[in-house]
Amino acid sequence: AIGATEPRFEVMAPNTDRFKKYAHDNVLLWILREFERKKRKGIEPVGLKRPELAAAFTRRRTYPQTSLPKILKEVSIFEGGTYIMSEPAKGFPAMEADKLRTVTPEETCAFEAMEAGWEALIRLGITIFTHPTSQGNILAVSEKTGLNMGRPVAEFIRQQLVQTPWYRSSQMIDAMKSYRTQLNSALTRARAANDLSEGGSAAESRLAQMSSEDCFNLLTSFYKV
């Protein structure tokens, strides 16, 4: 599961550019497919009313009522209370293919994991903070409030933020990248040492590729100087 154990894909954080792009493209993709569905059924004119769109995207925190009509206007013209389909020059199929580059299965999982973590924070009453450091030093600010419970509350909030799927997945991925870098470096040194220990043309070729600094670093990796 993304953001749970050994993630290969980082969970997006709330209100980031990545989050906003996914939310926008997800809505637009739904609109395009709804237009196509009505077109195949022979409904004329092909259009959508605002309540239809609002009913499809009920998470007001993620899909504000003010943003949905703006997205709808990108592919429609408002006439008589209905948003009538207005196909762009490149066509709906090309636009749909473009949006599917964003709305992938992996990105959808990352989005839903973010939504679950965000909802958990809100149920705890944490509505302003989403990251342990992005809004400044929570603990330092709490001490300036002069409230007796300021510090314990700040520590609780920070503890919850550290457990969010976007923070945990980013930390784990960074750690794995660092581990892979160290592992690749160790394997490179081992291959070089193996070539040198075999002697012959392999050793000569390896030495020709190495600088004096490389030779020194290789020796100190295996021997105490």
N, C-alpha and C positions, 0 to 999 in steps of 0.2 A: 504494500500500500504506500502511496506517495506520502512522504513526510512522516512515516511511522517507523519502519525498520529498513536500514540500508537504502535510503532513497537515491534514485538516480536522476530525479527530476525535482527541482526546487519548487516548493509551494509558493505561490504569489502572495504578497502581503496586501492588506486592504488599502484602497485609495492610491495605489501605485500606478504608473503608466501602463504596466503590463496588465493589471487588473482592469483598468478603464478600457483598454483596447479589446480585451476579451469580452467584456460586458457589451460594448458597442457592437462588435462583429457578431456576437451571438444573437443579439436582437435583430440585426439587419439580416442575418441568415434565416431566421425564423420568418421574417416579413417576406423575403424573396420566395421561400418555399410555400408560404400561405397564398401568395399571389398566384404561383404556379398551380397550386391545388385548385383554386377557384377558377383559374383559366381552363384547366382540363375539364372541370365540371360544366363549363359553358356559361358560367355566371357573367352577366354583363350589366353595368361595367364592372371590371375587376377592381375591387377596392377594399379598404378596411376602415372600420370606425375606431375611434380612440378607446372605447370600452373593451373591444376585442383584444387590442394590444395590451391594455392594462391587466386584463384577466389572464393573459399568457405569462406575464412577468409580474408576479405579486410581491416580490421582495423589494419593498420600497427603499430599503437602505442601499441596495445594490442597483436597483432600477428606479430612480426618482421619476415621479409623474411628469416633471418638467422636461426630462431628457428624452423620454420615449417618443413624443410627437416630433421632436427635432430629427431623430433618426429616421422616422417614418417619412418625413418630408424629403429625405435624400433620394427616394425612389417613387415619389407620388406627388400629386397635385391636390390641394384641398378644395373640394367643390361640394357645396350643399350639405355640409356636415359629414362628408365621407372623403377619405384620402384615396383618390383614384390612381391606379397604377400608372407610372410614367417610366417606361423602360429606358435605361441609359444607352448611349451610342454603342458601347461595347457589349451590351446584352446582359441579361440576367445570368445565363450559364457561366459566362466569364467572371462575373461579379461573385457568383456563388463559389466558384473554384478558388477565387482569391480569398474569400472569407474562411474557407475550409483550411487554409494554411494556418489560421489562428485558432479556430475552433476544432482542434484535434482531440482525440481521446485522452492523450496525456495532459493537455492543457485543461481539458474539462475536469479531469480528476484533481488537478492542482487547484482549480477554481473552487470545486466543491469542498475540498479539504480546507481551503481558506474560509469558506462560508461557515463550515462547522465550527472552526476555531473562533471566528469572529462572533458567532452567535453565543458561544460559551462565555466569551468575555462580557458580552452585553447582559447576559443573564446574571452575571456576578455584579453588575452595576458598573463595569469598566467601559465607558463610552468614549473617552477622549484618547486614551493611550492604546497603541497597537504594537509598539516595539519597545524593548527595554532601554534603547538609547536614542531613538529618533526624535523624541520630544524632550531631550535634555536629561539631566541627572535627576531622576525622580526622588531619590533619597535626599539629595542636597536641598532640593526645593521644599521638601516636606519639613525640614528642620527650620525653615524660615517662616513657616506658618504660625509657629508659637503654640500649636495645639499639642496636647499630651499624646493623642492618638495618631498624630501626623506620621511619625516614623514607622510604627507598626503597620499602618494602612499602606504606606508607600512600599514597604517590604513585601506585603501581601500582593499588591498590584504587580510589582516587578517579578515576583515568583510566578504569577499567572502568565505574564508576558513571555517569560523565558520558556514556558511550556507550550506556547502556540506552535502550530504546525509549520508556519513559515519561518520562525526563528530556529526551531530544532532542525528542520530539513537543511537550511542554509549552513548551520554549524556542522552538521554531519557531512555534507557534501564538501565543505572546505577541508574538513579533517581527512576525508578520503582522498582528495586531490593532493594534499600534502603527503599522505602516506604513499600514494602512487609515485609521486616525484622522488621520494626517498628510495623507494623500491627500485625504480628504473635506474637511479644513480648507482645503487649497490650492484645491480645486475651488469651495468656497463663496466664497472670496475672489475667485477668477477670475470667477465669475458676477456678484458684486457690482460688480467693476471694469468688467465688460462693460456692465452696466446704466447705470453712471454715465457711461461713455464715449459711449454712444449718445445721452444727453441726453433731453429731452422728458419725457413722463409716466413712463416707466420709471425715469429717474433721480430724479424727484421722489418716486415711490413708494418707491424704495430708500432715499433719504435720510430719508424720514419714519420708516422702520423702524429706522434706525441711531442709536445714541447717539454722543456726541462721542468717546468712547473707541473705539467701533467704527470710526469714520471715521479716527481717528489710526492705529489698527492697520492698517487697509487701506492707507492712504497709505504707511506705513513698510514695508509688504510689497513695494511696487513702486518706491518712490523712497527715495533716501538723504536724510535730513533733516540 
